[in-house]
């Protein structure tokens, strides 16, 4: 066994990536305070070819050294936008036909292991502040909430880790449905 060299991985160039069909998924960061988390989410969005990343509220935007450090160039490949008010961004996405789901622990959440990302639907997933989660006013606009099953003693995952888990599952299901 040997590790593959970057040129052996068959990855798209920046131009090819910009032109390729994207996963019908939008990611919304609702006042995420850590720029390292923001950069990590950029990188994950690049890996799974998501449509757009929205940075809302106090979420920092590129260019910034702390974001760049973990994004490793993904701020250039991922289509991103800033929206001061997360409620306005989510309302617009809802008007545009996206199904809106918070990644949050609520009394009516669906476990990710049971959640079906329907192949013909467009989704927006919202990840919230590291301490307070998704804002209540934003939750009120959601079609539901997705919860990542956990069995440990802690009550949550880091927001960038949660993004990776949920985006992977959406990517897996949408690609399985496309076959």
N, C-alpha and C positions, 0 to 999 in steps of 0.2 A: 504494500500500500504506500502511496505517496500523495502528498498534497498537490492539488491542482494549481497551476499558475494562473494568474488573472486572465491571460489571453486564451487559456484553455476552457474557460467557463462559459463562453458563448454569450456574454452579457451584451445588452444593447448599448450603442453609443448614446451620448446625450441627445443627438438629433433623432436617432431611431426611437429612443424612449419617449421623447416629446410627441412623436407621431403615432405611437402604438395605441391600440385601444386600451382604455383604462377600466379597472374594476368599477362598477357602478356604486361606488361608496365614497362618501364625503366624511371626513373626520373633523370634529369641532372640539377645540380645546377651550374650555370655559375657565378663564382666570387661573391658568396653570402658572405657578410662580417660579419654578426652577427652570432656568434656561438650559440646563443639561437635559432635563426631561423633554423640553421643546425640541432640542436638537435630536434626541433619540427618537422622538415620534416622527420627525422629518425623515430620518433614515429608514424607519419601518414603513412609512408611507411609500417611499421609493421602492423598497424591496417588494411590496405587494402591488405596486402600480395603482394606487388609489387615485381617484379623480381630482379631488381638491382637499387641501387642509385649510381650515379656518382657524385663525388665532383671534380670540376674543377677550375683551376686558383687559385685565392686567397682564395677560400673556405677552411676553416679549416677542419682538419680531426681528428677523434678520435685517441688516447684518449686525451681528454681535459675536464677539469672541467666544463666549460661553456656549452659544448655540452652534457656532461653526465647529467647535471642538468635537462635539458628539455627532453632528449631522454629516460630517465628512463629505461635503459637497452636495448633499441632498437638498439644500436650500435652493440650488440652481436647477435641479431636475423636477422637483415637486411643485405643482401649481398651488400657490398659497395666496390667501387674502387675509386682511385684517378687518375685523368688525368690532367697533367699540362696545356695542350692546349685543350680547349673545342672544337675547330674546329676539331682536330684530333679524339676526342672521338665521336663527332657527325658524322664525315665522316665514321668511322668504323661501327657505328650503322646503318647508311644508307646502307653501303655495306652488312651488315648482314640482311637486309630486313625490318628494322623498318621504319614505317612512322614517320617522324620527325615534331613535332609541338612545336612552341614557345608559351608560355603563355605570350602574349604581346599585347599591343594596337598598331596596325598598320592599314594602310589604307585598307588592304584586309583581316582583321581578320574575323573569323567566331565566332559568339556568341556561348558561351558554351551551351546555351539553344537550339540551332539549330544544334549543332555538333553531328555527329553519329560516335561513336567508333564501327566500324564494328567488329562483333564477331570473324572473322577469321584473323584479322590483328594484327600485333604487333606494338606497339606505343612507342615512346620516347617523353616525354614532357620536355621542357627546361624552367627553371625558372631563371631569371637573377638577377643581382646586384640590391640592394635596391634603388639605386639612378639612375643608368644608364640603367637598364633593361638588356635584352639579347643583347650581343655584335652584331654589324652589320655583322661581318664576319660569325657569327653563324647563324644569321637570313637568310643570303644568301643561306644556305644549307637546310633550312627548307622547308617542303612540304606545310606549311601554319602556321597560327597563330590562337590561341584560345583566345578569350577575354571574361572575366567574366562581364556580364551586371551589371551596377551600376547606381543608380539614385541619389546618394548623391552629396555633393559639392566637395568631394575629388576625385582625379584622379586615385587612385590606392588602392590596398589592401596590407597589409603586405605580404611578400613573403611566409611565412609559412601558412598564412590564405589562400592565393591563391592556394597553393599546396593542402591544405585540400579540397577546393571546387572542384578543377579539378579532384583530385584522387577519391573523392567520386563519382563524376558523371561517370567517367570511370568504377569504381567498380560496380555502380548501373546498368549501361547499359550492361556490360559484363555478370553480373550475371542474368539479365533479359533474355538475349539472350541464356544463357545456359539452361534455363528451358524449 
